[in-house]
Amino acid sequence: MARLDTVEGVIERVTFRNDDTMYTVARVTCRDGREITAVGSMPTAVVGQAVRIHGTWVSHKTYGKQLKVEQVETIAPATLVGIEKYLGSGLIKGIGPATARSLVKAFGLDTLAVIEQRPEALLSVAGVGPKKAERIRRAVEEHRAVQQVMVFLQSHGVSPAYAARIFRRYGDRSIDVVSRNPYQLADDVPGIGFRTADKIAREVGIAPDSPHRAASAVKYWLSRCADEGHCYQPRADVVAAVAQELKVDAARVEDAIEALKGQGHVFVEDDAVYLAPFFHAERGVSARLTELAHARMWQLDKVDSESLDAVQASAGIRLGRAQREAIERAFVSGVMVLTGGPGTGKTTTLRVLMDLLEARKMKVQLAAPTGRAAKRMAEATGRRSRTIHRLLEFEPGEEGWRFGRGPSNPLECDAVVVDEVSMIDIILMYNLLKAIKPGCRLLLVGDADQLPSVGAGNVLRDIIASGVVPVVNLDEVFRQAAGSMIVTNAHRINRGEFPEFRGAQDFVFVEEPDPERAAAAVVNMVAQRLPRRLQCDPVDDIQVLSPMRRSLTGVDNLNVLLREALNPPRAGAPELRGGGGAFRRGDKVMQVRNNYERRVWNGDVGRVVWVDPEECQIRVRFSDPEGDRDVIYDQGDLDELVMAYCVSVHKSQGSEYAAIVVPVSTQHFVMLQRNLIYTAVTRAKRMVVMVGTKKALAIAIRRAEVGQRRTRLARRLQEADTEKG
């Protein structure tokens, strides 16, 4: 092994940084005056930081001699300029360039000692109050502690990218937890999965046949399958997959399953292995739906034709046969499903139904899975609509989170109407049903032909497939909607027919087989052509939807290109680095995991409206049916956000835009499915533009098979219905 050299110096320039891998290229001025280039994992590298680097010298054919970093430590800077750069780098929360300048001017070379030992002295500096002084002291102290965790991890050959997260979760216990049972990280620390924990475990000397390792791998495998939509996995598949992954005997995995079963972490039913939350949710949804469906409905008589005709006359509409059937069924059913494609009158049916219910002095609650979907529902019906989380009075707390509404405090209403039910996973559906008391009507509205939920389960399809709940399918496209090629082509695609482009003003295909030129065409369409044609905002009103993340026309690359065109860096405009890059005012961003404390959910889209490099924070404005709201993110939390100029089709569910642009390329072959294209098209109100090749589009339309999700909800509903009957 090559001998490690050690150099000390100050980082003068960071010339490259990958925030995912923490790979950094930095110019360092050494204590002896030499300037060197250091390359490698440097998680906290910023200009002005004093560092001690241990590494080996390598020769790059283009860039010459470089120090390949094996380990890096932060040391206290020794010059006034170094201290100012260090404090003003954004590394210490609460100190930006202006505050750093004021502190160094006041305390000189003693600045860091004053912060750590006499923080009350900071109050003499203009702009620093008691709260800010304490925040600065804590931030410096925390940074030193994080450095200890990083050094510990690096000493075991592990990338320190997750050190800050580990420290936020465990604090001073970080090294102890990592040493004793690193698999605990996979349960407790967002972003750290089994593979990362397993790598750490090997480095700290955990035995390959450790029971902790096998148990963690079983949970990891089941969680990964849940991310793909499955509620359970066959036991034989779990055993075979985990044994192969760990290179251990099947008996070791069987023992782990039994141990997890005894601890209540997994449930085994026949040959099916469930993680506990999905087992309880699937059984709970079946039981609650059955109870609601069989509850006596003595409050209401059947709707009479005279009342129905009067409401139609008052609204100036004429209902179709299926719409009348839906309203009549809703009056005599504890649970009913209303489904249908675009332009078939679901919204009109809902408005008439609610008029009739409210005429009988009944209280109706409206909800949808996302803020955008709830806002659409409110605009379409003229009534208040909320997200399901808001409806259930979500409450975060120190011990976790809970819903204020449940069996002991049910919703106070006579009917609940839920839209975009295809988006609802099994866990959220269970929490919703627990809050609905027997005797309250439940109307589930959605389009079963769209993509299923991002989370586990296939709730809407399973309920329909069970045959135990009345289902009304609106299949007549009304004349007004039939004039739109968006609606016409959506139905053509859903039937497996190629869309009609000839003469269409609102449905366009741009043929471009070269992926790089196709990406450029997408950007030009969003930044130039569509805003001029539709007189709309290119960021808020136009959404690019890509079938996959990685390719020239995938989500990641298109976000880079679109952001450069729509919100480029501006001289003097502040940015804050973190997560996947630098965030600017005006950026369109998406939350990528549920944050119960901030009450923002995976898939929520907002705009950055404020950037404060002094406080190391940004503010993001999210759309909400009850009024837009601002959420503040600290620098350490920016990994929860990604750019959203382009999003996946899955993430677009429940949203509606003036125009959508969809790249369709054979590069996306593995993701091309009919329901994916259908879902994308139905997000548009005024214009659909597809860019790519018609061959790729034809492939998608031909592939109608829907991936089979492993759930037992339909079977459970049938069995429960038989027992009730």
N, C-alpha and C positions, 0 to 999 in steps of 0.2 A: 504494500500500500504506500502511495506517495506521502512524503512528509508534509505536514500542514505548516504553512507560513502564517504569521500573524502580523497584521498591520492595523494601525490606529490612525484615524483621520476624520475629516468632516465631509459629508456628502454635499457636493457643490451643484450637481445637476442629476436629475433622474431622466434618462433619455428614452427609456422604454419600461413599461410595466404591464403585466397581464394580471388583472385583479382576480381571475379565477384560480390561477396556479401560483400567484405571488412571485412569478419569475420577473426579475428586475435587472435592468442594466443601468448602472450608476457611475458617475465620475466622482472620485474621492480624492481630496487633497490630503496627503499624509502629513504627519507631524514633521517629517524631514523635508517637506516642500515638494515632494514628488506628486505628480497627478497620475492616478491609475484608473483603470476600468474594472469594476467588480460586477460579476454576473452570477445570478442564481436566485434562490428564494430569500427575499428580504421583505417580510410582511409589513414592517412599519417604516420603510425607507422614505424619508422626505428631505428636501433641501434644508441644510443647516444642522442635520442630526449628526452628533458625534458617535462614531461606531468603532468597535473592535471586531475585525473580520478575520476568521480563521479559514484558510482555503489553500488551493493548489494553483500554481501558475500553468496556464495553457496558452497555446498559440493559435489564434483564429486566422484563417487564410485571408480574410478581408480586413478584419479589425485589429489584427496584431495581438500583442501580449495582453492577457486578461487574467484576473484573479477569480477563479471559480469558487464561489462561496459554499463552504460546508457548514459554517455556523457563524452567526452574527449576534453581537451584543450591543446594546445602547449604553453609552457612557456619558457622563455629564460633560457638556461642552465647556471649553476653558477660555473662550474669548467673548467679548461683548457682542460681536457680530454673530458668533456661533450661537450664543444663548438666545439672541433675538430671533434668529432664523429658526432655531429649534422650537421655541415657544409659539412662534407665529405660523408654524407650518400647517396647522390644523390637526396636528397629532394630539394636542391637549385640548379637550373639550372646554369651551369657555374662553379660550384665548385665540384671538385672531391677530393679524399683523399690527393693527393699531394698538391693541392692548399690550402686545408684546413689546412694542417700542416704548410705551409709557412705563412699563415695569422695569425694563433695562435702564431707562433714563433715571429712574428713581433709585434703583438698588445696585446697579452695575454688576460686578462679578459675583455679588452675593445674592443675586435674584433667586436662584433655585433654592438656596438655603433658607431664604426668607419665606418662600412659598411653603416649604416643608416644615420649618420649625417655628416661624412667627407669622402665620397667615393673617393675623389681625393687623399687621403693618401694611398689608395691601390696601386697607381702607383709606390710606393717605393718597392713593393714586386716583386721579379724576376718572369717574365712570365705573369704579369698582365699589360695590356695596357689600354688605355682609353676606348675602346669599351667593353673590358671584365669587367672593373671596373663598368661601368654603367650597364651592364647586370646583374652583381652580385647584385648591389643595387636594381634594379627593381625586381629581383627575390625574394629577401628577403621581399621587400615591398608587392609584390603580394602574397607571401605565407601568410603573416599576414592577408591580406584582405580575402584570401580564408578561413582562419581559422574562421574569423567572420561569413562568410556565413555558414560554417559547424556548428558552434555553434548555429546559428539561426535555421537551419534546424533540428538539433538534439533536440533543445528545443521544437520543435513541433512533436517530435517522428518520424521524417523522416530519413531514411538512408541517410548519407551524401555522398554516392558514386558518385553522380553527381555534387557535389559542385564545383569542379575545372572547369567542362564544363560550368556550369551556370556563374561562374565568368568570364571565357574567353569570353562569349557572351555578358554579360551586364556590367562587371566591377563594378564600385561603385554603379550602379543602381540595382544590383542583389537583395538585400533585398526588395527594393521598388517594383520591378516587381513581385517577388514571393508573396508579401503581397497583391497587388492589383488584379492581374489576373494570377495566376499560370498556367492557361491553355495555356498561350502564350508560355510557355516552350515547349509544344508539337510541336509547329510550328517552333520554333527557335533553339532548342538545340538538336543536334544529340544524339540519344540513349534514350531521354526522350519522352515517348509516353503518350497517354492519361491517362493510368492507373496510372503511376507515378505522373503525374500532378494532377490527381483527388485525389490521396492520400494526396498530399501536400495541395490541396485546402481545404480538410476536416479539416486538422490540423490548417490552418490559419483562419478558420471560414467562408469560402465561402458557401452560402446556397445551399442545394442539388438541388433546382429548379432554380438555376441561369441560365439565358439565355446563358452566356459564357460556362457553363458546357454542356448544350444540344448541342450547336453549335460545340464545340470541339469534343463531342462524335460522331456527325454525320460525321465530317471530318475523325475522327479516324476509324470509321467503314468502310467508303468508301476507305480509304487508305489501311486498312488491306485486303480488298477485291482486291484492285489493286495489292497488294503484291502476291496474289494468281492468278493473271493474268487477272482479270476482269476489263473492262473499265467502266462499270456502274453496278448499282443494281436496281432492281424493287423498286419503292417507298414504297410499302407496306412492303417489307422485311426490308428496312432501318428503317422505323418507328417502326415496331415490335421489331427488334433486339435492337435498341437504347433504346426504352422505357423499355424493360426488363432489359437491362444492368444498366440503371440509376434508375430503380424503380420509374419512373415518368409516368404521363398520356401521351397517344399518342399525344394529342393536343399540349403538350409542344414540342415534337419532330417536329411536323408539323410546328409549329411556327419557330423553329430553321432552318428548311429547307428553309422556305420562306425568313427568314432573310439572310441566306447565299446566296440564289438566288439573292436577292436585292443587295448584296455586290459584286456579280460576282464570289463568291468562288465556287458555284455549279451551274449546269444547269439542268433543268428538261425538258425532251422531252417525250411527252406522259406519260408513267408510269416509265420512266427510269431516275434515278438520277446519274449525272456524277460530279466528281470533274472537275473543269474548265480545267486543262491542258489536260485531256483525251478527253473531249468533243471537244475542239479546234483541238486536234491532229487527232482524228478520222475523223472529217469533212474535215480537211485540207488534210489528206492523200487521201481521196476520190476525192476531187476537183483537186489536183495536178496530181494524177495518170490519171484521166480522161483527163485532159488537155494535158498531155504528150502523152497519147495513141491516141488522136484525132488530134495531130499536123500534118501539112502537111510535108511530107518527100521528098521534091524536090531535096535535095542534092545528093541522091543516087539512082541509078537504081537497079533493081534486080541483084543479083549475077549471073554471067553466069557460065555454067558448065566448060568452058575452064579454067577460073581463079581458080575455085575450084580444078579441076584436077591438075593444075600446082602447087598449094600450097601443095597438097597431095604428089605429086611426089618429090618436093623439100624437104619435111620433111620426106619422106620415110614411109608414113603411108597410111592406107586405111580407110576412114570413113565408118561407118555403116549408114543404112537408116535413123535412127532417128537423128544421128549427122548431116547429110546433111540437113535434114528438119529444124533442129535448126538454122543452119547457114543461110539458105535461108529465114526463118521467121524473123530472127534478122535484115535482111536487109530491110524488108518492114514493120516493126512494131516499133511504138514509144516506147512501153514497151513490154517486153517479159519475161516469166519465163522459166528457164531451170532447170529441176529437175531430180533426179536419185540417186540411191544408189551407194555404193562403187564399183569401177571397171567397171563402165558403160561408162567411157570416157568423163566426164564433162571437165576435164582439157585439154584433147586433142582438144575437140571442141572449147574451149575458145582460145587456141593458134592459131588454124587455122582461127577463126573469126577475131582475132586481126591482124594476118598477112594480111588478106584481107582488113580490114579497114585502116590499116597503109599504105598499098600499094596505097590507094586512098588519101593519105596525110591527113588522119583524126586523130585527137588527141583523145586518149582513156585514161580515168582515171580508175584505179583499186582501190577497197577499200574492207574492211571487218570490222566486228564489234570490233574485239579485235586485240591486237598486235600480238599474236601468229597466229591467222587466217590470218592476213595480211602478216606475214612473210612466212607462208606456201604458200600463193597465189603467192608471188613474186618468191619463189623458184620453184614453179611448172610452172609458165608461162615465167620466165626469164625476167620479166618486173617489174618496180617499182610499189609497192602496199603500201597503207597506211591505217591506221585505219580511220574509218568514221570521228572521231573527228579531226584527223589531216587533212583529206581532206577538212573538212569544216572550217579549221583554227580556232580552238577553242581558245578563249581568256578569261582568268580569269581577274577579276578586283575588285576594292574596292566595287563597287556597285553590285557585283555578277559575272555573266559570260555571254558570248554571243558567237555566231559563227560569224566569219568574213565573211563567205559566206552565202548568202541568196538572197531574191528576188531583192534587190538593188545592189548586187554584186555576180552574179551567177558564177558557175564554168565555166572556159574557156575551154571547150572541146566539142567534137562532140558526144561522147559516154561515158557512165558510166557503169562499170561492178562491181556489188557488190556480193561477195561470202558469204556463211553461213548466208543467209537471214532468216533462221528459228530462229536465235538468236536475230533478231532485234525487239525491242518493238515498240509500236505505237508512242511514243514520239520521239525516235531517227529517225524513218522512216519519220516522218513529217519534222523534221529539214533537213534531206537529200533531200527530194523532193522539199523543198522550195528553195534549191540552184541549182536546175537543170532547165535550161531554156527550154521552148517549142522548139521543133526542135532537141533537143539533145536526142539521143537514150538511153534507160535504159534497161540493161539486169540484171535480178535478178536471182541469182544462189543459189540453196540450196537443201536440202533433206527434203521434207515435212513430212517424217516419223520419223524424229528425235524429241526430246523433243522441246516444244515451248520455246519462250524467257523467261528469268527470270522475266523481267518486264511485264507490262500489255499489253494485245493484243495477237493476233494470226495471225500476219500480213501475213506471207507466205501462210498459209492455207486459210485465208480469201480471198486473192487475187485469188488463184486458184479456190476456191469454187464459187466466183462471176461469173466466166465464161466470163468476159468481156475483159480479157487480154489473148493473145495467150500463151499456155503452151505446151512445148515439154518435154515429160518424156522419158529419156534414160533408156531403160529396158533390153538392151543386155549386158551381162557380157562378156568382151573380154577374149580371150584365156589366155593371160598373167596373168590377174587378177584371172581367174578361177582356176589357180594352187594354189592359196592361200586359205587355209581353213578359214582364217579370213574373206575373202570376201564371200566365199561360205556359211559359217555359218551365217554371217550377213544377207544374203538374206533369208536363211532358217528361222531364227528367225523372220524376217519381214513378212514372209508368215505364221507365226504361227506354224512352224515345229521345232522340237527339234534339236539342233545342233548335228553334227556328230563329235565324239571325237576319234573313233577307227582309229589308224594309223596316226592321225594328229600330225605333228611336231610343228605347230605354234598355236595350240588351245588345251589347256589342262584343265582338270577338276580334282581338288584335293578334294576327298570326305572326309568331316570332319564334322559330325553332331554336335559335341560339340563346342559351340561358343568360349569358352576360347582357346581350342586347335586350332580352325580355325584361331583365331587372331594370335596365335603364328606361324601358318603355313604361314600366309600372310607375317609376318615379316621375317621369314626365306627365303621365296621366293624372297623378295625384297633385303634383305641384303646379301644373300649368293648365292642362286642357279641361279637366272637370270643374275646377273652381270658376273658370271663365264661362263655361257652358251652363253650369247650374247656379252661378252666382252664390256660391256657398263657401264656408270656411274649410280649407284643406285638411286641418287637423281635427276639428270637432265633427265635421259632417261627412268626411270620407274615411273609410276604413279599409286597409289592405288585409286580406285573409289568406294565409298560406296553409297548404295541407301539412307542411312539416317544418321543422326548425332548421335543419342543416342542409343547405344547398345554396347555389347562387340566387335562387328565387325562393329561399326559405326565410323563415321569420327573422333569424339572427342577422343575415346579411342585408335584407331589405330594411331592417330597422336602422342599420348604420347609414345606408344610402338615403333613406327618407329623412332621417334626422338632419343630415348634412344639408339637404335641400330645403327643409321646412324650418329648422331652428339651428342654424350654424352658430359657432362661437362668435361673440361680439366683443370688441375691444372695450375693456372697462367693466363688462358684465361679469358678476361673480359666478363661480362654479364651486361645487362641493364634490370631492371625489369620495367614492365608497361603493360597495357592492360591485356592480359590473362596469363602472366607469364614472364619468363626471356628470353631475346633474345640473341643468341650467333652468332658469326661469322660462316657462313656456313649454317645457318638455311634456310629452304625453306618456304617462307611465301606467304600469299595471302592478297591482299587488299579487304576489305569487304564492303566498300561503296565508292561512287564516291567522289573524292577529286579534285575539280576544280582548286584549287590553285596549287596543285602539278601535276596535269594532270595525275592522275592515277585513274583507274576505277574499280568498283566492279568486282572482278574475276581475276584481273591481278595477275600473279604469278612471284615472284622474289626470289633472294638469298640475305641474309644479308652478305655484304662483309666487313663491318667495324663496330666496336663497340667502342664508346668513353665514358667511364664512367665519365671523367672529364667534358666534355661538355654536358653529358646526352643526347647523340644522337646516332642513328645508321644510316647506309647507306645501302639502298637496291638497287640491280641492277635488272632492269626489261628488258625483251626481247622486242626489237622493230625492225620492218622491216627496219628502217633507221639507225640502230646501237643501241646497248644496251645503256641504260642510267641509271644513279644513282640518287636516290631520298633520301633526308635526312629527317629523322623523329625525332622530339623531343620526350622526354620521355612522355609528356602529350598526344601525338598523337598515342601512340602505340596500343591503343584500336582499331585502324583502321586495324590492322594486326592480322592474325591468322596463325598458322602453316598449311602448305600445303603439307606435306608428303602424306596425304590422303585428298581428296576433294570429294564433292558430285558429282554425275554424271552431274547434272545441271551445276555446275561450270566448268566442263571440256569441255563444248561445244566450238568448234572452235579450240581446241588444238589437237595435234597429238604427240604420244610418241612411242618410240621403242617398249615398252611393257606396258601393263596395267594389273593390278591384281584387280579382282572384287570379294569381299566377297558376297555370295548369301545365305542368311539364312532366315528361317521362322521368325526370329526376325524382319525382314524387311517387314513383310507381307503387311502392309498398303501402302508401297511404291512400291511394286513389280508390274511393268507394262512392257508390251512388248516394248514400245518405249524407256523406260529407259534402258533396257538391250541392245537393238539395238544401242542406242546412245553410250553406254559405249564401245561396241565391235568395233564400227567404229572409235574409237580414236586410235587404235593400228596399227602400221606399220609392226612389226615383230613377236609379240607374244601376245596372250591372255591367261591369267590364271584365272580360276574361282575356288574359294575355298568355300566349304559349302556343300549344299545338292542339288541333282538333283531334288528333290521334290520341293524345293523353286524355282529353275530355271523353272520347268514346270509350276508352278503357274503363274510366271511372263509372260511366253510366251502365256499362255491361256488368260491372261487378256489384251485384245486388245482395250478395250474401252478407248477412249481419253477423259479426263475430259473436259466438255463443258465450254469454257470461254465465258463470257457475253461480246460480242462485236457486233457492228452493221456495221462493215466495209463492209462486203460482200453485205449487203442490200443497203448501201449507194452507193457502186460502181455500182450496177445494176440500181438503180434509176438515178444516174448521167449519166450513159451510155445511158439510154433510152431518157433522156432529150437532150443529145448531138445528138443522132441519129435522 
